[in-house]
Amino acid sequence: MSELIIIGYEDHRTADRAFARVEQLQRDFVVDLAGLAVVRVDEDGKKHVDTAAPPRGTSTASGALWGMLVGILFLVPGLGALVGGAMGALSGKLARTGIDRAFRERVDGLLQPGGAAVVVMTRKLTEDKFSAAMGEFGGTVLQTSLSDDDEKGLAEELATAEH
């Protein structure tokens, strides 16, 4: 089971500090990352994604799934309106995993011009230590879980969509 944690901040500097803390928590074995990114929104409302190097032990399928999740959550406007085709099927599969339209709308609401979010996907997490370490930065937290079956299904759907 993986956890998808998105922490929204009002400014880029706080998000950068929180991002660095998550990297430290990975080195301290508090979190086992499947993916880590910071999404910034410039003053014009344009989104920019910076990702960390792929964590140790990340498979190609897992990396593709991570990239797809970040893209759908932050870079694809109006995904909920898509119907039919591979993207529509992928959107439907996402909705069944807890990453439904309402969750995507809450994610979108976190990101205002000048703001940023740290996006964390974990394979394992010591929740109390993670929360204590991240608490100093504040922010708005959104979280959902992905079962192993959900991840496998999304990876298969993604592979189908690429062909």
C-alpha positions as CSV (number, residue, x, y, z in Angstrom):
1,M,0.0,0.0,0.0
2,S,1.3,3.4,-0.9
3,E,0.3,6.8,0.5
4,L,0.0,9.9,-1.7
5,I,0.6,13.0,0.4
6,I,0.3,16.5,-1.0
7,I,1.2,19.4,1.3
8,G,0.3,22.9,0.0
9,Y,2.2,26.0,1.0
10,E,1.6,29.7,0.3
11,D,5.2,30.3,-0.9
12,H,7.9,28.5,-2.8
13,R,10.6,28.9,-0.1
14,T,8.6,27.0,2.5
15,A,7.9,24.2,0.0
16,D,11.6,24.0,-0.9
17,R,12.5,23.6,2.8
18,A,9.8,20.9,3.3
19,F,11.0,19.1,0.1
20,A,14.6,19.0,1.6
21,R,13.2,17.7,4.9
22,V,11.4,14.8,3.1
23,E,14.7,14.0,1.4
24,Q,16.4,13.9,4.8
25,L,13.6,11.7,6.2
26,Q,14.3,9.3,3.3
27,R,17.9,9.1,4.3
28,D,16.9,8.6,7.9
29,F,14.6,5.7,6.9
30,V,11.4,7.5,8.3
31,V,9.9,7.3,4.8
32,D,10.5,5.0,1.9
33,L,9.8,7.1,-1.2
34,A,8.2,6.0,-4.4
35,G,8.2,9.6,-5.7
36,L,8.9,13.1,-4.6
37,A,8.2,16.4,-6.3
38,V,7.6,20.1,-5.7
39,V,5.0,21.8,-7.8
40,R,5.3,25.6,-8.0
41,V,2.8,28.1,-9.4
42,D,4.3,31.3,-10.7
43,E,2.5,34.6,-10.4
44,D,0.9,34.1,-13.8
45,G,-0.6,30.8,-12.6
46,K,1.7,28.6,-14.7
47,K,2.7,25.3,-12.9
48,H,6.2,24.0,-12.8
49,V,7.2,20.5,-11.5
50,D,10.6,19.7,-10.1
51,T,11.2,16.1,-9.1
52,A,13.9,14.4,-7.1
53,A,16.1,11.8,-8.6
54,P,14.2,8.4,-8.7
55,P,14.4,6.8,-5.3
56,R,16.5,3.6,-4.9
57,G,14.6,0.5,-6.0
58,T,12.1,2.4,-8.2
59,S,11.0,0.3,-11.2
60,T,10.3,1.7,-14.6
61,A,6.6,0.9,-14.1
62,S,6.6,2.6,-10.8
63,G,8.4,5.7,-12.2
64,A,5.9,5.9,-15.0
65,L,3.0,5.6,-12.6
66,W,4.5,8.4,-10.5
67,G,5.0,10.7,-13.5
68,M,1.4,10.0,-14.7
69,L,0.0,10.8,-11.2
70,V,1.9,14.1,-11.1
71,G,0.8,15.0,-14.6
72,I,-2.8,14.2,-14.0
73,L,-3.0,15.9,-10.7
74,F,-1.2,19.1,-11.7
75,L,-0.6,19.5,-15.4
76,V,-3.7,18.2,-17.3
77,P,-6.5,20.8,-17.0
78,G,-10.0,19.5,-17.1
79,L,-9.2,15.8,-17.0
80,G,-12.6,15.2,-15.3
81,A,-14.3,16.4,-18.5
82,L,-12.5,13.9,-20.7
83,V,-14.6,11.0,-21.9
84,G,-13.7,7.9,-24.0
85,G,-10.3,6.9,-25.1
86,A,-7.3,5.9,-23.0
87,M,-7.3,9.0,-20.9
88,G,-11.0,8.6,-20.0
89,A,-10.3,5.0,-19.0
90,L,-7.3,6.1,-16.9
91,S,-9.4,8.8,-15.3
92,G,-12.0,6.2,-14.4
93,K,-9.4,3.9,-12.9
94,L,-8.0,6.8,-10.9
95,A,-11.5,7.6,-9.5
96,R,-11.8,4.0,-8.2
97,T,-8.5,4.4,-6.3
98,G,-9.4,7.5,-4.2
99,I,-7.9,9.9,-6.7
100,D,-11.3,11.0,-7.9
101,R,-12.5,14.3,-9.4
102,A,-13.2,15.7,-5.9
103,F,-9.7,14.9,-4.7
104,R,-8.2,16.4,-7.9
105,E,-10.2,19.6,-7.3
106,R,-9.0,19.8,-3.7
107,V,-5.4,19.4,-5.0
108,D,-6.0,22.2,-7.6
109,G,-7.4,24.4,-4.9
110,L,-4.2,24.2,-2.9
111,L,-2.2,25.8,-5.7
112,Q,-2.6,29.6,-5.9
113,P,-0.3,31.9,-7.8
114,G,2.9,32.2,-5.8
115,G,2.2,29.0,-3.9
116,A,3.7,25.5,-4.1
117,A,3.0,21.9,-3.0
118,V,5.3,19.1,-2.0
119,V,4.0,15.8,-3.5
120,V,5.1,12.6,-1.7
121,M,4.4,9.0,-2.7
122,T,5.5,6.6,-0.1
123,R,5.9,2.8,-0.1
124,K,6.4,2.9,3.7
125,L,6.0,5.6,6.3
126,T,6.6,6.0,10.0
127,E,3.6,8.4,10.3
128,D,4.2,9.9,13.7
129,K,7.9,10.7,13.0
130,F,7.0,12.1,9.5
131,S,4.2,14.3,10.9
132,A,6.5,15.6,13.7
133,A,9.3,16.4,11.3
134,M,7.0,18.2,8.8
135,G,4.8,20.0,11.3
136,E,7.1,23.0,11.6
137,F,6.4,24.0,8.0
138,G,2.6,24.1,8.4
139,G,0.7,23.8,5.2
140,T,-2.5,22.1,4.1
141,V,-2.3,18.3,3.8
142,L,-4.2,16.1,1.5
143,Q,-3.7,12.3,1.6
144,T,-5.0,9.2,0.0
145,S,-4.0,5.6,-0.1
146,L,-3.3,3.4,-3.1
147,S,-3.5,-0.4,-2.5
148,D,-1.0,-2.6,-4.3
149,D,-3.8,-3.8,-6.6
150,D,-4.7,-0.1,-7.4
151,E,-1.1,0.6,-8.3
152,K,-0.8,-2.5,-10.4
153,G,-4.1,-1.6,-12.2
154,L,-3.0,1.9,-12.9
155,A,0.4,0.8,-14.2
156,E,-1.4,-1.7,-16.5
157,E,-3.8,1.0,-17.7
158,L,-0.9,3.4,-18.3
159,A,0.9,0.7,-20.3
160,T,-2.3,0.2,-22.4
161,A,-2.6,4.0,-22.9
162,E,0.9,4.2,-24.2
163,H,0.3,1.7,-27.1
